[in-house]
Amino acid sequence: MLRIDDISYSIAGRPLFEGASATIPDGHKVGLVGPNGAGKTTLFRLIRGEQPLDGGEITLPPRARIGGVAQEAPATGLNLVETVLEADTERASLMAEAETAEDPHRIAEIQTRLTDIDAWGAEGRAAAILKGLGFDEAAQARPVSDFSGGWRMRVALAGVLFAQPDVLLLDEPTNYLDLEGALWLEGYLSRYPHTVIVISHDRGLLNRAVGAILHLEDRQLTLYNGPYDQFARQRAEKRAQATATAKKQEARRAHLQSFVDRFRAKASKAKQAQARLKMIERMDMVTAPEEAAKRVFSFPQPEELSPPIVALEGGVTGYGKTEVLRRLNLRIDQDDRIALLGRNGQGKSTLSKLLADRLPLMDGKMTRSSKLRVGYFAQHQVDELHLDESPLQHLQRERPGTPPAKLRAQLASFGLQAAQAETEVGRLSGGQKARLSLLLATLDAPHMLILDEPTNHLDIESREALTEALNAYSGAVILVSHDMHLLSLVADRLWLVSDGSVAPYDGDLETYRQFLLTDSRPTKQTTAAADKTPEKPKRPPREVILELRAEVRKCEERVTKIEQMREKLAAKLADPTLYEDTRVGELEVWNKKYAEVMEGLQKAEGLWMKAQEKLESAESA
């Protein structure tokens, strides 16, 4: 159990926490959310004991191991599997001691402990985690030094997941993952056997991988049971109630003050006026919650071009002499909203670069509108900003003759206010840097906007603002993103990048998500250029399909019931009075019940998935 009791902490005189408290029971999965700069990452440092508290206390179970990803894996000559195995320091130490131990009793102790922690199956577990994070078998055998910083962050994440600390602290773990890796991580965290606290702005992860939300706002911590969408509803209701109460109080105060102003000078009413003045002074006023600062994006609108704006016939592209994508027969119109789907390494970014004219067409024909302007945003561009220059200086380089006041207005239209306009980029947050890069990408009012993972480092409110801006934008949008929420609200066409080519995907995003989770190969989509499909197996009788559907419903109902039990137990365990010294025995009982329910939930979800796979196989036959 992690207990945060009445903590206070300030940085340079600015308080981040004032009397904040929260209790997180063992084994809970919690999403830590709050405005940028509120102190979420600082809270992780305080939990790890890296910084001293100004007041209060943070307590953990004795000998509890805390783990997290502080930096990318070092660029050593060890291969990925060896690097991940080293992350479990206990196993590595015992394995080394086993080579030199001579005392029979100690040898027995070492071998018993190695068996307890499944040391002999460690290599397989490490390989499975690496595979889930996007490293195939060939990549796992390569040294860490072969990979770039983003990929080494994945290796570091694999290491901490493999070590399985008692309290796992993850700060924006999906920022360096693609959609496949993000979905795998969701499933892994939901099954993780110990406590997890994750800072994330990924609504999918916060809805599917955690069972509670720890909200940091106004220097206070509030724990809400349930996933993010449930938290958002509860918070909206509380804000609405506070606003209504504040309005009523203000009306009451105005009424009393009006009486005082009218009659305090009249002798006959002086006492009544004085009484009302005292009532005003005694009123415990509720402050109306301030509306969150509008984190806007305002894209300039391009003029309309005749369709198509881009057409590809028999296109081939790649790097150097290596062909990555072939048989490209694609058309893009200005009103298209296209999401690029596909497993890691299949060529989504390659196609984006081709469309952005950053890769050459090696063969085939590409036709572009003569007036076409393209805006391109990729995560590496954020890293290429000039850290010693301000956002205003970046714009002045692009628009040297434009008055500074107009450039400041453009920065403000992307949420970069006066305070950030002249701040060195190196001192801006990741989200502020992303906003600047998006502004630079859209400065010329492009007819086609290509966005490769645009939501990394953006908070949830900013992601919602980006969604609104894209839907209001009158140009074409090409999206590569692991943010399923963004894709579902923006994209109306899906392209699958697979097996060296690109074709329309006939399913929806939920179908694609299920495909990634089941780890099966996609069926080739029906296109004019598709190869001849093999003859389908005979469809099972209708009675069999009906039975399979009934089994799926039964499994789904079972999962729902166990989820309801889990939520009730979570609410019980969140009760602070349960952790009083006099109720230790009762606490153990409830913790045991919670563990049993979680084990049952995992089994029920497994049965549900198998039933769903059988039904899908039968229906697609």
C-alpha positions as CSV (number, residue, x, y, z in Angstrom):
1,M,0.0,0.0,0.0
2,L,1.3,3.5,-1.0
3,R,0.2,6.2,1.4
4,I,0.7,9.9,0.7
5,D,-0.1,11.8,3.9
6,D,-0.6,15.6,4.0
7,I,2.5,16.3,1.8
8,S,3.7,19.8,1.0
9,Y,6.4,20.6,-1.6
10,S,7.6,23.8,-3.4
11,I,10.0,24.6,-6.2
12,A,11.6,28.0,-6.2
13,G,8.9,29.3,-3.9
14,R,6.1,28.0,-6.1
15,P,4.0,25.4,-4.1
16,L,3.2,22.2,-6.1
17,F,1.6,20.3,-3.1
18,E,-0.1,21.7,0.0
19,G,-1.6,19.1,2.4
20,A,-2.1,16.6,-0.4
21,S,-3.1,13.0,0.6
22,A,-4.0,9.8,-1.2
23,T,-4.0,6.0,-0.5
24,I,-3.3,3.5,-3.2
25,P,-3.9,-0.1,-2.2
26,D,-1.5,-2.9,-3.3
27,G,-2.0,-4.2,-6.8
28,H,-4.1,-1.2,-8.0
29,K,-3.5,0.3,-11.5
30,V,-3.8,4.1,-11.3
31,G,-3.6,6.8,-13.9
32,L,-2.0,10.1,-12.7
33,V,-3.5,13.0,-14.6
34,G,-3.5,16.8,-14.2
35,P,-2.5,20.0,-16.1
36,N,1.0,20.3,-17.6
37,G,3.3,21.7,-15.0
38,A,1.1,20.7,-12.0
39,G,3.8,18.4,-10.6
40,K,3.0,14.9,-11.8
41,T,6.7,14.0,-12.6
42,T,7.8,15.7,-9.4
43,L,5.4,13.4,-7.4
44,F,7.2,10.4,-8.9
45,R,10.5,11.9,-7.7
46,L,9.1,12.4,-4.2
47,I,7.7,8.8,-4.1
48,R,11.2,7.5,-5.2
49,G,12.7,9.6,-2.4
50,E,14.9,11.6,-4.8
51,Q,13.8,14.9,-3.3
52,P,12.9,15.7,0.3
53,L,9.4,16.8,1.3
54,D,8.7,20.1,2.9
55,G,6.1,18.5,5.0
56,G,4.0,15.3,5.4
57,E,5.0,11.7,4.6
58,I,5.0,9.1,1.9
59,T,5.1,5.5,3.1
60,L,5.6,2.2,1.2
61,P,5.6,-1.4,2.4
62,P,8.9,-2.5,3.8
63,R,11.5,-3.6,1.2
64,A,9.1,-2.6,-1.6
65,R,11.0,-2.2,-4.9
66,I,10.2,0.9,-7.0
67,G,10.8,0.9,-10.7
68,G,10.5,3.3,-13.6
69,V,12.1,4.5,-16.8
70,A,14.4,7.4,-16.1
71,Q,16.4,7.4,-19.3
72,E,17.0,5.4,-22.5
73,A,19.1,2.2,-22.3
74,P,22.8,2.9,-22.7
75,A,24.3,2.2,-26.1
76,T,26.4,-0.9,-25.1
77,G,27.5,-3.9,-27.1
78,L,25.1,-6.2,-25.3
79,N,22.1,-7.5,-27.3
80,L,18.6,-6.5,-26.4
81,V,17.7,-9.7,-24.5
82,E,20.9,-9.6,-22.5
83,T,20.2,-5.9,-21.7
84,V,16.7,-6.7,-20.5
85,L,17.9,-9.7,-18.4
86,E,20.4,-7.4,-16.6
87,A,17.5,-5.2,-15.5
88,D,16.5,-7.8,-12.9
89,T,19.4,-7.2,-10.6
90,E,18.4,-9.9,-8.1
91,R,18.4,-12.6,-10.8
92,A,21.7,-11.3,-12.3
93,S,23.3,-11.3,-8.8
94,L,22.1,-14.8,-8.0
95,M,23.2,-16.2,-11.4
96,A,26.7,-14.7,-10.8
97,E,26.9,-16.0,-7.3
98,A,25.8,-19.5,-8.4
99,E,29.0,-19.6,-10.6
100,T,31.3,-19.2,-7.6
101,A,29.4,-20.4,-4.5
102,E,30.9,-23.5,-2.7
103,D,28.9,-23.7,0.5
104,P,26.2,-26.5,-0.1
105,H,23.6,-24.7,2.0
106,R,24.1,-21.4,0.1
107,I,24.0,-23.2,-3.2
108,A,20.7,-24.7,-2.2
109,E,19.3,-21.3,-1.2
110,I,20.4,-19.8,-4.5
111,Q,18.9,-22.5,-6.6
112,T,15.6,-22.4,-4.6
113,R,15.4,-18.6,-5.0
114,L,16.2,-18.9,-8.8
115,T,13.4,-21.4,-9.1
116,D,11.0,-19.1,-7.2
117,I,11.6,-16.2,-9.5
118,D,11.5,-18.4,-12.6
119,A,15.1,-17.6,-13.6
120,W,15.3,-20.3,-16.1
121,G,12.3,-19.0,-18.1
122,A,13.6,-15.4,-17.9
123,E,15.0,-15.3,-21.4
124,G,11.7,-16.3,-22.9
125,R,9.9,-13.7,-20.8
126,A,12.4,-11.0,-21.9
127,A,12.0,-11.9,-25.5
128,A,8.1,-11.8,-25.2
129,I,8.2,-8.3,-23.7
130,L,10.6,-7.1,-26.4
131,K,8.4,-8.6,-29.1
132,G,5.4,-6.8,-27.7
133,L,7.3,-3.5,-27.8
134,G,8.1,-4.0,-31.5
135,F,11.5,-5.9,-31.6
136,D,11.4,-9.0,-33.8
137,E,13.7,-12.0,-33.2
138,A,16.4,-10.5,-35.5
139,A,16.3,-7.1,-33.7
140,Q,16.6,-8.8,-30.3
141,A,20.0,-10.3,-31.3
142,R,21.4,-6.9,-32.3
143,P,23.4,-4.7,-29.8
144,V,21.7,-1.8,-28.1
145,S,24.2,0.6,-29.8
146,D,22.6,-0.2,-33.2
147,F,19.4,1.6,-32.2
148,S,18.4,5.3,-32.0
149,G,17.3,7.1,-28.8
150,G,13.6,6.4,-29.2
151,W,14.2,2.7,-29.7
152,R,16.6,2.6,-26.7
153,M,13.7,4.1,-24.6
154,R,11.7,1.0,-25.6
155,V,14.6,-1.2,-24.4
156,A,14.6,0.6,-21.1
157,L,10.9,0.2,-20.8
158,A,11.2,-3.6,-21.6
159,G,13.8,-3.8,-18.8
160,V,11.7,-2.3,-16.1
161,L,8.6,-4.4,-17.1
162,F,10.8,-7.5,-17.0
163,A,12.1,-6.7,-13.5
164,Q,8.5,-6.4,-12.2
165,P,9.0,-3.9,-9.3
166,D,6.4,-3.8,-6.5
167,V,5.5,-0.2,-7.5
168,L,5.9,0.6,-11.2
169,L,6.0,4.3,-12.0
170,L,5.7,5.1,-15.8
171,D,5.8,8.6,-17.2
172,E,4.2,8.8,-20.6
173,P,5.3,5.3,-21.7
174,T,3.5,5.4,-25.0
175,N,5.3,8.4,-26.4
176,Y,7.9,6.2,-28.1
177,L,5.5,3.4,-29.1
178,D,3.5,2.9,-32.2
179,L,-0.2,1.8,-32.1
180,E,0.7,-1.9,-31.9
181,G,3.1,-1.4,-29.0
182,A,0.7,0.9,-27.2
183,L,-2.1,-1.7,-27.4
184,W,0.3,-4.4,-26.2
185,L,1.3,-2.2,-23.2
186,E,-2.3,-1.6,-22.3
187,G,-2.9,-5.4,-22.0
188,Y,0.4,-6.0,-20.1
189,L,-0.3,-3.3,-17.5
190,S,-3.9,-4.5,-17.0
191,R,-2.4,-7.9,-16.0
192,Y,0.6,-6.6,-14.1
193,P,0.8,-8.4,-10.7
194,H,1.8,-5.3,-8.6
195,T,0.9,-1.6,-8.2
196,V,1.1,0.6,-11.2
197,I,1.0,4.4,-11.4
198,V,1.1,5.8,-14.9
199,I,1.3,9.4,-16.1
200,S,-0.4,9.4,-19.5
201,H,-2.5,11.5,-21.8
202,D,-3.6,8.5,-23.8
203,R,-7.3,8.0,-23.3
204,G,-7.2,4.5,-24.6
205,L,-4.6,3.4,-22.0
206,L,-6.4,5.3,-19.2
207,N,-9.7,3.7,-20.1
208,R,-8.5,0.1,-20.5
209,A,-5.4,-0.4,-18.4
210,V,-6.2,1.3,-15.1
211,G,-9.0,1.0,-12.6
212,A,-8.6,4.4,-10.9
213,I,-7.6,8.0,-11.7
214,L,-5.4,10.1,-9.3
215,H,-6.1,13.7,-10.2
216,L,-3.6,16.4,-9.3
217,E,-5.1,19.9,-9.4
218,D,-4.7,23.0,-7.3
219,R,-1.9,21.4,-5.3
220,Q,-4.3,18.6,-4.1
221,L,-4.7,14.9,-5.0
222,T,-8.1,13.2,-5.4
223,L,-8.5,9.5,-6.2
224,Y,-11.4,8.6,-8.4
225,N,-12.5,4.9,-8.9
226,G,-13.0,3.8,-12.5
227,P,-11.4,4.6,-15.9
228,Y,-10.7,8.0,-17.4
229,D,-14.1,8.5,-19.1
230,Q,-15.9,7.9,-15.7
231,F,-13.5,10.3,-14.0
232,A,-14.2,12.9,-16.6
233,R,-18.0,12.6,-16.1
234,Q,-17.6,12.8,-12.3
235,R,-15.3,15.8,-12.4
236,A,-17.6,17.6,-14.8
237,E,-20.5,17.0,-12.4
238,K,-18.5,18.3,-9.5
239,R,-17.5,21.4,-11.4
240,A,-21.1,22.1,-12.5
241,Q,-22.3,21.7,-8.9
242,A,-19.5,24.1,-7.6
243,T,-20.3,26.6,-10.3
244,A,-24.1,26.5,-9.5
245,T,-23.3,26.9,-5.7
246,A,-21.0,29.8,-6.4
247,K,-23.6,31.6,-8.5
248,K,-26.2,31.1,-5.8
249,Q,-23.9,32.4,-3.1
250,E,-22.9,35.4,-5.2
251,A,-26.6,36.2,-5.8
252,R,-27.3,35.9,-2.0
253,R,-24.2,38.1,-1.2
254,A,-25.3,40.7,-3.8
255,H,-28.8,40.8,-2.3
256,L,-27.4,41.3,1.2
257,Q,-25.0,43.9,0.0
258,S,-27.7,45.8,-1.8
259,F,-29.7,46.1,1.5
260,V,-26.6,47.3,3.3
261,D,-25.8,49.9,0.7
262,R,-29.4,51.2,0.7
263,F,-30.1,51.4,4.4
264,R,-26.8,51.6,6.4
265,A,-27.2,55.4,6.6
266,K,-30.7,55.3,7.9
267,A,-31.0,55.1,11.7
268,S,-34.1,53.0,11.6
269,K,-32.4,50.3,9.5
270,A,-28.8,50.6,10.7
271,K,-29.0,47.6,13.0
272,Q,-30.5,45.4,10.2
273,A,-27.9,46.7,7.8
274,Q,-25.1,45.9,10.3
275,A,-26.5,42.4,10.8
276,R,-26.5,41.7,7.1
277,L,-22.9,43.0,6.8
278,K,-21.9,40.4,9.4
279,M,-23.7,37.7,7.5
280,I,-21.7,38.6,4.4
281,E,-18.5,38.4,6.4
282,R,-19.4,35.0,7.8
283,M,-20.4,33.5,4.4
284,D,-18.1,30.6,3.5
285,M,-17.8,31.4,-0.2
286,V,-17.4,28.7,-2.8
287,T,-15.1,29.8,-5.6
288,A,-16.3,28.9,-9.0
289,P,-13.9,26.6,-10.8
290,E,-11.9,28.4,-13.5
291,E,-12.4,27.1,-17.0
292,A,-9.3,25.4,-18.2
293,A,-7.3,27.7,-20.4
294,K,-8.4,27.1,-24.0
295,R,-5.6,25.1,-25.5
296,V,-6.4,26.1,-29.0
297,F,-5.0,25.2,-32.4
298,S,-6.0,27.5,-35.3
299,F,-4.9,26.1,-38.7
300,P,-4.9,28.6,-41.6
301,Q,-7.4,27.5,-44.3
302,P,-6.1,26.8,-47.8
303,E,-7.9,27.7,-51.1
304,E,-9.7,24.8,-52.8
305,L,-7.9,22.8,-55.5
306,S,-9.4,20.6,-58.2
307,P,-9.3,16.9,-57.3
308,P,-7.3,14.8,-57.0
309,I,-4.5,16.7,-55.3
310,V,-2.2,13.6,-55.4
311,A,-2.5,10.5,-57.6
312,L,-0.1,7.5,-57.6
313,E,0.1,4.9,-60.3
314,G,2.4,1.9,-59.9
315,G,4.5,3.8,-57.4
316,V,7.7,2.4,-55.9
317,T,9.7,4.1,-53.1
318,G,12.3,3.3,-50.5
319,Y,15.8,4.3,-49.3
320,G,18.8,4.3,-51.6
321,K,18.4,1.2,-53.8
322,T,16.2,-0.6,-51.2
323,E,12.5,-0.8,-52.2
324,V,10.2,-0.5,-49.2
325,L,6.8,0.1,-50.8
326,R,5.6,-1.1,-54.3
327,R,2.5,-1.3,-56.3
328,L,1.2,2.1,-55.0
329,N,-2.0,3.0,-56.7
330,L,-3.5,5.7,-54.5
331,R,-5.6,8.9,-54.8
332,I,-5.9,11.8,-52.4
333,D,-8.6,14.5,-52.5
334,Q,-8.6,17.7,-50.5
335,D,-11.4,16.6,-48.3
336,D,-9.8,13.2,-47.3
337,R,-9.1,12.3,-43.7
338,I,-6.9,9.2,-44.0
339,A,-5.3,7.1,-41.1
340,L,-2.3,5.0,-42.0
341,L,-2.5,1.6,-40.2
342,G,0.1,-1.1,-40.2
343,R,2.5,-2.9,-37.9
344,N,5.8,-1.3,-37.0
345,G,8.3,-1.3,-39.8
346,Q,5.8,-1.8,-42.6
347,G,6.4,1.6,-44.1
348,K,3.9,4.1,-42.7
349,S,6.5,6.8,-42.2
350,T,8.0,5.9,-45.6
351,L,4.7,6.6,-47.3
352,S,4.4,9.9,-45.3
353,K,7.8,11.0,-46.5
354,L,7.0,10.2,-50.1
355,L,3.7,12.2,-50.0
356,A,5.6,15.0,-48.3
357,D,8.2,15.0,-51.1
358,R,10.9,14.0,-48.7
359,L,11.6,10.6,-50.5
360,P,12.0,10.1,-54.2
361,L,9.6,8.0,-56.4
362,M,11.9,5.2,-57.6
363,D,9.4,4.0,-60.2
364,G,5.8,4.6,-61.4
365,K,4.0,7.9,-61.8
366,M,2.9,10.5,-59.2
367,T,0.7,13.4,-60.2
368,R,0.4,16.5,-58.0
369,S,-1.7,19.6,-58.3
370,S,0.6,22.4,-59.5
371,K,-0.4,24.7,-56.6
372,L,-0.2,21.9,-53.9
373,R,1.3,23.0,-50.6
374,V,2.1,20.2,-48.1
375,G,2.6,20.6,-44.3
376,Y,4.6,17.8,-42.6
377,F,5.0,17.1,-38.9
378,A,7.0,14.3,-37.5
379,Q,8.3,13.8,-34.0
380,H,12.0,14.1,-34.9
381,Q,11.2,17.7,-36.1
382,V,10.5,18.7,-32.5
383,D,14.0,17.5,-31.6
384,E,15.4,19.6,-34.5
385,L,14.2,23.0,-33.1
386,H,16.8,25.5,-32.2
387,L,17.0,25.1,-28.4
388,D,18.8,28.5,-27.9
389,E,16.2,30.5,-29.8
390,S,12.7,31.6,-28.8
391,P,9.5,30.6,-30.7
392,L,9.3,34.2,-31.9
393,Q,12.8,33.9,-33.4
394,H,11.7,30.7,-35.2
395,L,8.8,32.5,-36.8
396,Q,10.9,35.6,-37.7
397,R,13.3,33.3,-39.7
398,E,10.3,32.0,-41.7
399,R,8.6,35.4,-42.0
400,P,11.4,38.1,-41.8
401,G,9.2,41.0,-43.0
402,T,6.2,40.3,-40.7
403,P,5.6,42.6,-37.7
404,P,6.4,41.0,-34.4
405,A,2.8,41.7,-33.1
406,K,1.4,39.5,-35.9
407,L,3.8,36.7,-35.2
408,R,2.9,36.8,-31.5
409,A,-0.7,36.5,-32.5
410,Q,0.1,33.4,-34.6
411,L,1.9,31.9,-31.6
412,A,-1.1,32.6,-29.4
413,S,-3.3,30.9,-31.9
414,F,-1.4,27.7,-31.1
415,G,-1.5,28.2,-27.4
416,L,1.9,29.8,-27.0
417,Q,1.2,32.9,-25.0
418,A,3.4,36.0,-24.4
419,A,5.3,34.2,-21.6
420,Q,6.4,31.5,-24.0
421,A,6.9,33.6,-27.1
422,E,10.4,34.9,-26.0
423,T,11.4,31.9,-23.9
424,E,14.3,29.7,-25.2
425,V,12.9,26.6,-26.8
426,G,15.2,24.5,-24.6
427,R,13.2,25.6,-21.5
428,L,9.8,24.9,-23.0
429,S,7.8,21.7,-22.2
430,G,7.5,18.9,-24.7
431,G,3.9,19.9,-25.4
432,Q,4.9,23.6,-26.1
433,K,7.7,22.4,-28.5
434,A,5.1,20.2,-30.3
435,R,2.8,23.2,-30.7
436,L,5.6,25.3,-32.2
437,S,6.5,22.5,-34.7
438,L,2.8,22.2,-35.6
439,L,2.6,25.9,-36.2
440,L,5.7,25.8,-38.4
441,A,4.3,22.9,-40.4
442,T,1.0,24.8,-41.1
443,L,2.4,28.3,-41.6
444,D,1.8,28.3,-45.4
445,A,-1.8,27.1,-45.1
446,P,-1.1,23.6,-46.7
447,H,-3.6,21.8,-48.8
448,M,-2.5,18.5,-47.3
449,L,-1.3,18.1,-43.7
450,I,0.8,14.9,-42.9
451,L,1.0,14.2,-39.2
452,D,3.3,11.4,-37.9
453,E,2.5,10.9,-34.2
454,P,1.4,14.5,-33.5
455,T,0.0,13.9,-30.0
456,N,3.3,12.9,-28.3
457,H,3.8,15.3,-25.3
458,L,0.3,16.9,-25.7
459,D,-2.0,16.7,-22.7
460,I,-5.6,15.5,-23.0
461,E,-7.1,18.9,-23.4
462,S,-4.6,19.8,-26.1
463,R,-5.4,16.5,-27.9
464,E,-9.0,17.4,-27.9
465,A,-8.2,20.9,-29.2
466,L,-6.1,19.3,-32.0
467,T,-9.0,17.0,-32.9
468,E,-11.4,20.0,-33.2
469,A,-8.8,21.9,-35.3
470,L,-8.3,19.0,-37.7
471,N,-12.1,18.5,-38.1
472,A,-12.4,22.3,-38.9
473,Y,-9.5,22.2,-41.3
474,S,-10.4,22.3,-45.1
475,G,-7.3,20.5,-46.3
476,A,-6.5,16.8,-46.6
477,V,-5.2,15.0,-43.5
478,I,-2.8,12.0,-43.4
479,L,-2.5,10.6,-39.9
480,V,0.0,8.2,-38.3
481,S,-0.8,7.9,-34.6
482,H,-1.1,5.4,-31.7
483,D,-3.9,7.6,-30.3
484,M,-7.0,5.5,-31.2
485,H,-9.3,8.3,-29.8
486,L,-7.8,10.8,-32.2
487,L,-8.0,8.5,-35.2
488,S,-11.6,7.5,-34.4
489,L,-12.7,11.2,-34.3
490,V,-10.8,12.5,-37.3
491,A,-10.2,9.7,-39.9
492,D,-12.9,8.6,-42.3
493,R,-10.7,6.5,-44.5
494,L,-8.2,3.8,-43.4
495,W,-5.2,2.6,-45.4
496,L,-3.3,-0.5,-44.4
497,V,0.4,-0.5,-45.0
498,S,1.4,-4.1,-45.1
499,D,3.6,-6.6,-47.1
500,G,5.3,-3.8,-49.0
501,S,2.2,-2.1,-50.3
502,V,-0.8,0.1,-49.4
503,A,-4.5,-0.7,-49.8
504,P,-7.8,0.5,-48.3
505,Y,-8.7,-1.3,-45.1
506,D,-12.4,-2.4,-45.2
507,G,-12.8,-2.9,-41.4
508,D,-13.1,-0.2,-38.7
509,L,-10.6,0.8,-36.0
510,E,-12.1,-1.6,-33.5
511,T,-11.7,-4.5,-35.9
512,Y,-8.1,-3.4,-36.5
513,R,-7.5,-3.2,-32.7
514,Q,-8.8,-6.7,-32.2
515,F,-6.6,-7.9,-35.0
516,L,-3.5,-6.4,-33.3
517,L,-4.5,-7.9,-30.0
518,T,-4.9,-11.4,-31.4
519,D,-1.5,-11.2,-33.0
520,S,-2.7,-12.8,-36.3
521,R,-1.8,-11.7,-39.8
522,P,-4.3,-9.4,-41.6
523,T,-6.4,-10.8,-44.4
524,K,-5.6,-8.9,-47.6
525,Q,-8.2,-6.3,-48.3
526,T,-10.2,-6.5,-51.5
527,T,-8.7,-4.2,-54.0
528,A,-8.4,-4.0,-57.8
529,A,-4.8,-5.1,-57.5
530,A,-5.2,-7.8,-54.9
531,D,-4.0,-11.3,-55.7
532,K,-6.4,-14.1,-56.3
533,T,-7.6,-15.2,-52.9
534,P,-7.7,-18.9,-52.0
535,E,-10.9,-20.7,-51.8
536,K,-12.6,-20.2,-48.4
537,P,-13.3,-23.2,-46.2
538,K,-16.9,-24.3,-45.9
539,R,-19.0,-22.1,-43.6
540,P,-20.1,-24.0,-40.4
541,P,-23.8,-24.7,-40.0
542,R,-26.0,-21.8,-38.7
543,E,-26.6,-23.7,-35.4
544,V,-22.9,-23.8,-34.7
545,I,-22.5,-20.1,-35.2
546,L,-25.5,-19.4,-33.0
547,E,-24.0,-21.5,-30.2
548,L,-20.7,-19.6,-30.6
549,R,-22.5,-16.3,-30.3
550,A,-24.3,-17.5,-27.2
551,E,-20.9,-18.5,-25.7
552,V,-19.4,-15.1,-26.5
553,R,-22.4,-13.4,-24.7
554,K,-22.1,-15.7,-21.7
555,C,-18.3,-14.9,-21.5
556,E,-19.0,-11.2,-21.8
557,E,-21.6,-11.2,-19.1
558,R,-19.2,-13.1,-16.8
559,V,-16.5,-10.5,-17.4
560,T,-19.0,-7.7,-16.7
561,K,-20.1,-9.3,-13.4
562,I,-16.5,-9.8,-12.2
563,E,-15.7,-6.2,-13.3
564,Q,-18.6,-5.0,-11.1
565,M,-17.2,-7.0,-8.2
566,R,-13.7,-5.5,-8.8
567,E,-15.1,-2.0,-8.7
568,K,-16.9,-2.6,-5.4
569,L,-13.8,-4.1,-3.8
570,A,-11.7,-1.2,-5.2
571,A,-14.1,1.3,-3.6
572,K,-13.9,-0.7,-0.3
573,L,-10.1,-0.7,-0.4
574,A,-10.0,3.1,-1.1
575,D,-11.7,3.8,2.2
576,P,-9.0,5.4,4.5
577,T,-10.6,4.0,7.7
578,L,-9.8,0.5,6.5
579,Y,-6.1,1.2,7.0
580,E,-6.3,2.0,10.7
581,D,-4.1,-0.2,12.9
582,T,-7.2,-1.8,14.6
583,R,-8.5,-3.1,11.2
584,V,-5.3,-4.9,10.0
585,G,-7.0,-8.3,9.9
586,E,-9.9,-7.0,8.0
587,L,-7.6,-5.3,5.5
588,E,-5.8,-8.6,4.8
589,V,-9.2,-10.2,4.0
590,W,-10.2,-7.5,1.6
591,N,-6.8,-7.6,-0.1
592,K,-7.1,-11.4,-0.5
593,K,-10.6,-11.0,-2.0
594,Y,-9.3,-8.4,-4.4
595,A,-6.5,-10.6,-5.6
596,E,-8.9,-13.5,-6.1
597,V,-11.2,-11.4,-8.2
598,M,-8.3,-10.1,-10.3
599,E,-7.2,-13.6,-11.0
600,G,-10.8,-14.6,-11.9
601,L,-11.1,-11.6,-14.2
602,Q,-7.9,-12.5,-16.0
603,K,-9.2,-16.0,-16.6
604,A,-12.6,-14.8,-17.7
605,E,-11.1,-12.3,-20.2
606,G,-9.0,-15.2,-21.6
607,L,-12.1,-17.3,-22.1
608,W,-13.9,-14.4,-23.7
609,M,-11.1,-13.8,-26.1
610,K,-11.0,-17.4,-27.2
611,A,-14.7,-17.5,-27.7
612,Q,-14.6,-14.4,-29.8
613,E,-11.8,-15.8,-31.9
614,K,-13.8,-19.0,-32.6
615,L,-16.8,-16.9,-33.6
616,E,-14.8,-14.7,-35.9
617,S,-13.2,-17.7,-37.5
618,A,-16.5,-19.3,-38.1
619,E,-18.2,-16.2,-39.4
620,S,-15.4,-15.4,-41.8
621,A,-15.3,-18.9,-43.3
